Amino acid sequence: MGYPTSPVAGIDPAGVNDANAQAEGVADAVETSMQFDKEFDASGLACPLPIVKTKKSLNDMAPGQVLRVVATDPGSVCDMAAFAEQTGNTLLESGEEGGKYVFFLKKA
């Protein structure tokens, strides 16, 4: 199993903040039934490539569409939240699924 996700605190390898992450509403597993229009698999890519390629994927989408991003880079947890905030896109959900980090972004 991987590390818990937290868009604010980052990764907590020791598991110290598990209770805090759950209290903040951070999902340990992503709801796989969420509807999305496009998927981008950034598995194996290291910073900054998951964000760079996520931006490129979103550029090809219409406002309101949802992009599902799968990543293995632990840094993508904080990066994706910051990217969404800076670009005006909405991070609908983030979590972990099968040892990978999964994000759902709604294009602004």
C-alpha positions in Angstrom: 0.0 0.0 0.0 1.2 3.6 -0.6 1.2 6.7 1.4 -2.0 8.6 2.4 -2.7 11.7 0.3 -3.2 15.2 1.6 -3.4 18.2 -0.6 -2.3 20.5 2.2 0.2 18.6 4.3 1.8 16.5 1.5 2.9 13.0 2.1 3.2 11.5 5.6 5.2 8.3 5.1 5.2 7.4 8.8 1.4 7.6 8.9 1.4 10.1 11.7 -1.3 12.3 10.1 -3.7 9.5 8.9 -6.3 10.7 11.3 -5.8 14.3 10.3 -6.1 13.5 6.6 -9.3 11.6 7.2 -10.7 14.4 9.3 -9.9 16.8 6.4 -12.0 14.7 4.1 -9.0 13.3 2.1 -9.9 10.0 0.5 -7.7 6.9 0.9 -9.4 5.4 -2.1 -10.9 7.3 -5.0 -14.5 6.6 -6.0 -14.1 4.9 -9.3 -17.6 5.6 -10.5 -16.9 9.3 -10.9 -17.6 10.4 -14.5 -14.8 11.8 -16.5 -14.3 12.8 -20.1 -10.6 12.1 -20.6 -7.9 10.2 -18.7 -4.2 10.9 -18.6 -1.8 8.3 -17.1 1.3 10.1 -15.7 2.6 6.9 -14.0 6.4 6.8 -14.0 6.8 10.5 -14.7 8.6 12.6 -12.2 8.1 16.3 -11.3 7.4 18.5 -13.2 6.1 16.2 -16.0 2.8 15.2 -14.4 1.8 18.8 -14.1 3.1 19.9 -17.5 1.3 17.0 -19.3 -1.9 17.5 -17.2 -1.9 21.1 -18.4 -1.5 20.0 -22.0 -4.4 17.5 -21.6 -6.7 20.1 -20.1 -5.9 22.5 -23.0 -7.5 20.0 -25.4 -10.7 19.9 -23.3 -13.8 22.1 -23.2 -14.7 24.0 -20.0 -16.7 21.9 -17.6 -15.2 18.6 -18.7 -13.4 16.3 -16.2 -9.9 14.9 -16.5 -8.8 11.9 -14.5 -5.1 11.9 -13.8 -3.2 8.9 -12.5 0.3 9.4 -11.1 3.0 7.6 -9.2 5.1 10.6 -8.1 4.3 11.4 -4.4 5.0 15.1 -5.2 2.0 15.2 -7.5 -0.3 15.2 -4.5 0.8 18.8 -3.4 1.5 19.8 -7.0 -1.9 18.9 -8.3 -3.7 20.9 -5.6 -1.5 23.9 -6.2 -1.9 23.6 -10.0 -5.7 23.6 -9.7 -5.6 26.6 -7.4 -3.3 28.6 -9.6 -5.1 27.8 -12.9 -8.7 28.1 -11.7 -9.4 24.5 -12.5 -11.3 22.6 -9.8 -9.7 19.6 -8.1 -12.9 17.6 -7.6 -11.4 14.7 -5.8 -8.0 13.2 -5.0 -7.0 9.9 -3.4 -5.1 6.7 -3.8 -6.1 3.7 -5.9 -3.9 0.6 -6.2 -0.8 2.3 -5.0 -1.2 5.2 -7.4 -2.5 8.8 -6.9 -5.7 9.6 -8.7 -7.0 13.1 -9.3 -10.2 14.4 -10.9 -9.8 17.9 -12.4 -12.7 20.0 -13.8 -11.6 22.4 -16.5 -12.5 26.0 -15.8 
